[in-house]
Amino acid sequence: MIYLKLLWCYIQIGLFSIGGGYAALPMISSIVVDQKGWLSLKEFADMVTISIMAPGTVSLNTASFVGFKVGGLMGSVISTFA
């Protein structure tokens, strides 16, 4: 069930966030931290910091890290794909 929630969460983010990775971060934070409660604000801030330092886009790296934290390896694959 968590995999479907991750899929739907990141499909929504992909559809409704316009302007690139940094523009998507407030929407990701709103859904992942405020609505779903999957991460604390500190955990999310740490993941964003790591995502900025890692190669690749910020939103894609954040999706991978959040998916891994919530659903393990399969969660990471699903959220990155969505």
Residue pairs with C-beta under 8 A, 6 or more apart in sequence:
2 70
2 71
2 75
3 71
3 74
3 75
3 78
5 36
6 66
6 67
6 70
6 71
6 75
6 78
6 79
6 82
7 78
7 79
7 82
8 82
9 31
9 32
9 36
9 79
9 82
10 63
10 67
10 78
10 79
10 82
11 82
12 31
13 24
13 27
13 28
13 31
13 59
13 63
14 82
16 27
17 23
17 24
17 27
17 28
17 59
20 57
20 59
21 57
21 58
21 59
21 60
21 62
22 58
24 58
24 59
25 48
25 58
25 59
25 62
28 44
28 59
28 62
28 63
28 66
29 41
29 44
32 38
32 39
32 44
32 66
33 39
33 40
33 41
33 44
38 66
38 69
38 70
39 47
39 66
39 69
39 70
43 69
44 66
47 62
47 65
47 66
47 69
48 58
48 62
50 61
50 65
51 58
51 61
51 62
51 65
52 58
54 61
60 80
63 79
63 80
63 82
64 76
64 79
64 80
65 76
66 79
67 75
67 76
67 77
67 78
67 79
67 80
68 75
68 76
69 75
70 79
71 78
71 79
